[in-house]
Amino acid sequence: MTKSTAYILSLIHISEPTRRS
């Protein structure tokens, strides 16, 4: 897993709860 992939996945996981709220 590259740093870029991990970074993108982090943003997605952080965005999920924000959208639900």
N, C-alpha and C positions, 0 to 999 in steps of 0.2 A: 504494500500500500504506500503510495507516494504522499508526500506532505500536502500536495495540492488536493488530492482526493480526500484526505483526512480533514482538510480545511473546509472543503465544500460540504462534506457530511456534517461537520460541526454546525455550519450555518443552517443546514436543513433542519437539524434536530433543534436548534435554538428557535427557528422560525415556526416550527410546528405548534408549540404551546402558545406562542404569540398570536397565531391565527385563530386558534380555538377560543382564546380570550377575546 
